[in-house]
Amino acid sequence: MAWEIFIRLSAKDILRCRAVCRFWHDLTCAPDFLQAHHQRQPTLPLVMLHHTASTDRGLPFGERGRPVLGFDDYEGFKLLASCDGLLLLYLSDGRYSICNPATRQCAPLSCLSAAGDIRIVAMYLHRPSGEYRVLYWKGRQQGHPEAVYYILMVRRGRSPRCIGFPSDTPGMEKAMLTCKYGMTPNNYYAPPVVFRNCLHWDTSNPKTASIVVFDTVVESFRFMRRPRRGATRFDSRLCDMEGSIGFSCFDNEGTSAKIWVLEDYEREVWSIKYHVNFPSKNLSYLRDRETYHFVLSQKGDVLVYSCSTGYMFHCDNTGKLLEEFQCGNPWSLNIIGHGFKESLVKQDISLRRGCGCVRQLRFFQRI
């Protein structure tokens, strides 16, 4: 009975329960319990608050949201990747760090900080080795004009490995090389969808008009067909449909969203699942290209957010308005596409409590 109760608690409550007695401590520290607890946790969307406290008036998620990570670094901070409860961060001083907010542990990624001008593509678990890795893109170097993708093993002391453009798909290398920034997607608002040990992005690249897939086991790229009929490139993105992959996009007018589901992964067959017409009275807030949408679940409910006005609304798959919010200072609130799933599992990445290294900004200042 204790097991069934504890796996339903938050990580913060689990840490408190460990101090009650030896039996509770041993139970909640067991590897099988930690894995079961992590699997049961929901994947929640992350919201970034700039120059403000999470309890300020007017913020839409004040009652239902909870702080995940907080520290005083407002200028250049970015959250670049999320995987198994780990967050990859870029700080204003040019450093990269990885942290686990549930355990308040973090570690610097000095190899990334010294790599120069790079673009983080994803962080993932390489299952054959059991280690976490970072895939990133770097500008062409002298002597390696075509070697622009690298993999960093997160364990301390490991140097990045250049992988170039590994692919069995004809034409992919040429398509990637002809693009100014390779095939690097905008993973800030549209991070990859993980399915069958592969990372999937819709890059909205006019040279390919395809979904890029990175197999995390063999670590190579390939293309996948995206929905053809009616799939515009206006804020198109992939989404996790709980057991499958979804593809959603605005129509050309920005008044509705279409959602497809990948019915057959091997044959790459898509079928349209929902056509969500937004409530007409809410559209006056959305007449700009700074508007984004997020599919929140496999039921097709959608969150639509305008960066310039700070206005957002939540509707179901029929277009029925469920909730609407207005942020007083639109630029203090930023909804990003990354999700967070708490984990107390001990990852072998040399995490330590407190701050990542000397002279680096301290984390967890305002959790």
NUKOLKE-970636 format. One line per field, with one value per residue (C-alpha): residue number from 1; residue in one letter; z, y, x. Coordinates in steps of 0.1 Angstrom, whole numbers, plus 5000, padded with zeros to 4 digits. Example, Ala and Ser with C-alpha at 12.3 -4.5 7.8 and 13.67 -1.06 7.14 Angstrom:
<gudos>
resi [1 2]
resn [A S]
c3 [5078 5071]
c2 [4955 4989]
c1 [5123 5137]
</gudos>
This chain:
<gudos>
resi [1 2 3 4 5 6 7 8 9 10 11 12 13 14 15 16 17 18 19 20 21 22 23 24 25 26 27 28 29 30 31 32 33 34 35 36 37 38 39 40 41 42 43 44 45 46 47 48 49 50 51 52 53 54 55 56 57 58 59 60 61 62 63 64 65 66 67 68 69 70 71 72 73 74 75 76 77 78 79 80 81 82 83 84 85 86 87 88 89 90 91 92 93 94 95 96 97 98 99 100 101 102 103 104 105 106 107 108 109 110 111 112 113 114 115 116 117 118 119 120 121 122 123 124 125 126 127 128 129 130 131 132 133 134 135 136 137 138 139 140 141 142 143 144 145 146 147 148 149 150 151 152 153 154 155 156 157 158 159 160 161 162 163 164 165 166 167 168 169 170 171 172 173 174 175 176 177 178 179 180 181 182 183 184 185 186 187 188 189 190 191 192 193 194 195 196 197 198 199 200 201 202 203 204 205 206 207 208 209 210 211 212 213 214 215 216 217 218 219 220 221 222 223 224 225 226 227 228 229 230 231 232 233 234 235 236 237 238 239 240 241 242 243 244 245 246 247 248 249 250 251 252 253 254 255 256 257 258 259 260 261 262 263 264 265 266 267 268 269 270 271 272 273 274 275 276 277 278 279 280 281 282 283 284 285 286 287 288 289 290 291 292 293 294 295 296 297 298 299 300 301 302 303 304 305 306 307 308 309 310 311 312 313 314 315 316 317 318 319 320 321 322 323 324 325 326 327 328 329 330 331 332 333 334 335 336 337 338 339 340 341 342 343 344 345 346 347 348 349 350 351 352 353 354 355 356 357 358 359 360 361 362 363 364 365 366 367]
resn [M A W E I F I R L S A K D I L R C R A V C R F W H D L T C A P D F L Q A H H Q R Q P T L P L V M L H H T A S T D R G L P F G E R G R P V L G F D D Y E G F K L L A S C D G L L L L Y L S D G R Y S I C N P A T R Q C A P L S C L S A A G D I R I V A M Y L H R P S G E Y R V L Y W K G R Q Q G H P E A V Y Y I L M V R R G R S P R C I G F P S D T P G M E K A M L T C K Y G M T P N N Y Y A P P V V F R N C L H W D T S N P K T A S I V V F D T V V E S F R F M R R P R R G A T R F D S R L C D M E G S I G F S C F D N E G T S A K I W V L E D Y E R E V W S I K Y H V N F P S K N L S Y L R D R E T Y H F V L S Q K G D V L V Y S C S T G Y M F H C D N T G K L L E E F Q C G N P W S L N I I G H G F K E S L V K Q D I S L R R G C G C V R Q L R F F Q R I]
c3 [5000 5008 4973 4956 4977 4972 4934 4932 4952 4938 4940 4967 4989 4983 4995 5027 5033 5033 5065 5084 5089 5076 5059 5039 5031 5017 4998 4980 4972 4955 4917 4907 4928 4913 4878 4885 4901 4871 4846 4865 4865 4839 4813 4819 4796 4808 4811 4815 4836 4830 4855 4877 4905 4899 4924 4905 4898 4863 4855 4841 4857 4892 4908 4889 4881 4904 4902 4886 4883 4895 4895 4888 4852 4831 4802 4781 4798 4775 4781 4752 4759 4783 4787 4816 4842 4830 4816 4794 4800 4783 4807 4800 4807 4777 4798 4793 4823 4828 4859 4876 4894 4914 4931 4928 4912 4883 4864 4839 4803 4798 4764 4750 4766 4748 4715 4702 4680 4682 4680 4704 4685 4713 4744 4744 4761 4741 4752 4741 4764 4790 4788 4780 4749 4733 4696 4683 4651 4646 4617 4591 4603 4582 4571 4578 4554 4557 4593 4612 4635 4668 4697 4733 4759 4790 4814 4826 4807 4774 4743 4716 4686 4651 4631 4600 4582 4588 4567 4545 4528 4493 4489 4526 4529 4498 4513 4546 4531 4509 4539 4556 4591 4581 4592 4627 4637 4660 4690 4714 4705 4687 4704 4690 4696 4709 4694 4689 4701 4674 4675 4651 4639 4614 4602 4578 4554 4519 4504 4520 4531 4552 4588 4599 4620 4641 4652 4687 4686 4654 4655 4619 4601 4576 4562 4568 4549 4565 4557 4522 4516 4536 4557 4556 4571 4593 4628 4620 4646 4657 4690 4712 4708 4735 4715 4682 4666 4657 4632 4636 4619 4615 4583 4561 4579 4614 4623 4628 4633 4617 4635 4618 4634 4621 4616 4602 4612 4588 4557 4569 4565 4580 4586 4597 4632 4641 4625 4653 4644 4670 4687 4665 4694 4703 4669 4671 4695 4670 4639 4639 4631 4667 4675 4684 4693 4712 4711 4748 4746 4722 4726 4704 4728 4718 4736 4714 4726 4712 4722 4714 4734 4761 4754 4753 4752 4756 4735 4728 4695 4685 4690 4723 4745 4778 4793 4784 4801 4798 4811 4823 4809 4777 4775 4810 4801 4776 4768 4753 4736 4761 4786 4820 4837 4872 4879 4911 4891 4897 4863 4858 4847 4877 4890 4923 4946 4945 4917 4887 4892 4908 4895 4878 4887 4914 4905 4925 4940 4939 4938]
c2 [5000 5024 5018 5027 5059 5071 5067 5092 5119 5147 5146 5172 5151 5120 5138 5148 5113 5099 5117 5100 5065 5041 5019 5049 5060 5026 5022 5055 5052 5018 5020 5001 5026 5056 5044 5036 5070 5088 5069 5079 5116 5137 5156 5193 5223 5247 5285 5310 5341 5370 5398 5387 5363 5334 5348 5381 5392 5387 5356 5329 5299 5312 5289 5257 5261 5255 5267 5243 5262 5297 5318 5354 5353 5374 5385 5356 5326 5299 5265 5244 5208 5186 5149 5125 5153 5169 5204 5218 5255 5283 5312 5348 5343 5319 5288 5256 5236 5206 5203 5182 5205 5177 5169 5204 5191 5205 5203 5225 5213 5229 5213 5230 5263 5262 5251 5286 5293 5263 5254 5228 5203 5178 5160 5123 5089 5066 5033 5009 5027 5041 5075 5109 5127 5162 5166 5200 5218 5239 5261 5246 5243 5246 5211 5198 5217 5192 5181 5202 5179 5168 5145 5152 5125 5142 5124 5146 5144 5132 5152 5159 5135 5149 5128 5150 5141 5103 5092 5064 5087 5098 5135 5143 5154 5177 5192 5198 5214 5238 5253 5282 5267 5230 5212 5227 5231 5258 5236 5265 5265 5232 5206 5171 5144 5112 5080 5045 5057 5084 5122 5139 5175 5194 5220 5238 5239 5247 5227 5195 5199 5168 5157 5151 5119 5112 5076 5078 5042 5042 5080 5088 5110 5102 5119 5112 5124 5150 5154 5166 5180 5212 5212 5248 5260 5286 5276 5239 5215 5179 5168 5137 5120 5094 5064 5081 5113 5142 5171 5204 5238 5270 5276 5305 5329 5318 5311 5274 5245 5211 5181 5149 5116 5092 5060 5038 5046 5023 5033 5070 5072 5103 5109 5141 5138 5172 5205 5230 5263 5289 5309 5340 5364 5356 5360 5398 5391 5368 5389 5387 5362 5362 5337 5301 5271 5239 5207 5198 5162 5134 5146 5176 5205 5234 5263 5295 5322 5357 5369 5406 5409 5383 5369 5331 5308 5271 5254 5218 5199 5213 5249 5254 5279 5264 5292 5324 5344 5378 5386 5421 5423 5402 5400 5387 5354 5330 5297 5273 5240 5219 5197 5186 5152 5150 5124 5112 5086 5088 5097 5091 5126 5139 5161 5178 5199 5237 5255 5241 5256 5284 5319 5305 5319 5299 5279 5273 5308 5311 5276]
c1 [5000 5029 5043 5009 5007 5042 5044 5015 5033 5054 5092 5092 5069 5090 5121 5102 5089 5125 5131 5103 5117 5142 5116 5102 5137 5148 5115 5117 5154 5150 5158 5126 5105 5123 5117 5080 5076 5091 5069 5038 5045 5027 5046 5037 5043 5069 5063 5091 5087 5111 5118 5089 5080 5057 5032 5026 4991 4977 4998 4975 4990 4994 4969 4976 5013 5042 5078 5103 5135 5143 5175 5185 5197 5173 5194 5205 5190 5174 5160 5173 5163 5144 5148 5138 5136 5169 5170 5198 5203 5222 5232 5239 5276 5279 5280 5259 5246 5225 5203 5176 5152 5136 5169 5183 5215 5234 5267 5284 5290 5323 5328 5298 5307 5341 5326 5319 5289 5267 5230 5216 5194 5183 5193 5184 5191 5213 5198 5225 5250 5226 5241 5227 5239 5235 5232 5242 5251 5282 5293 5316 5352 5384 5394 5359 5336 5308 5312 5287 5268 5284 5274 5285 5284 5272 5295 5323 5355 5341 5349 5324 5324 5319 5294 5290 5257 5252 5223 5211 5186 5197 5197 5196 5232 5228 5196 5213 5244 5224 5207 5223 5219 5218 5186 5186 5150 5135 5136 5129 5092 5090 5112 5115 5089 5104 5089 5103 5138 5138 5136 5112 5111 5091 5116 5093 5122 5111 5140 5128 5091 5097 5100 5136 5141 5172 5176 5191 5203 5224 5226 5217 5193 5165 5134 5097 5068 5046 5009 5004 4970 4962 4994 5005 5038 5022 5033 5034 5046 5047 5031 5030 4996 5003 5012 5016 5028 5006 5011 4993 4993 4973 4954 4965 4942 4952 4915 4917 4941 4943 4956 4968 4978 5004 4983 5010 5046 5064 5044 5042 5004 4988 4951 4934 4919 4906 4898 4896 4878 4888 4861 4853 4852 4888 4904 4909 4938 4955 4961 4998 5026 5037 5009 5016 4996 5002 4982 4978 4966 4956 4920 4929 4925 4946 4963 4967 4990 4999 5033 5026 4994 5000 4966 4959 4929 4923 4896 4886 4887 4853 4864 4845 4862 4873 4894 4911 4938 4954 4989 4995 5030 5030 5068 5073 5055 5069 5052 5078 5072 5093 5077 5089 5085 5099 5125 5143 5162 5199 5215 5252 5262 5282 5254 5260 5238 5240 5256 5274 5309 5327 5317 5287 5252 5236 5205 5174 5173 5136 5120]
</gudos>
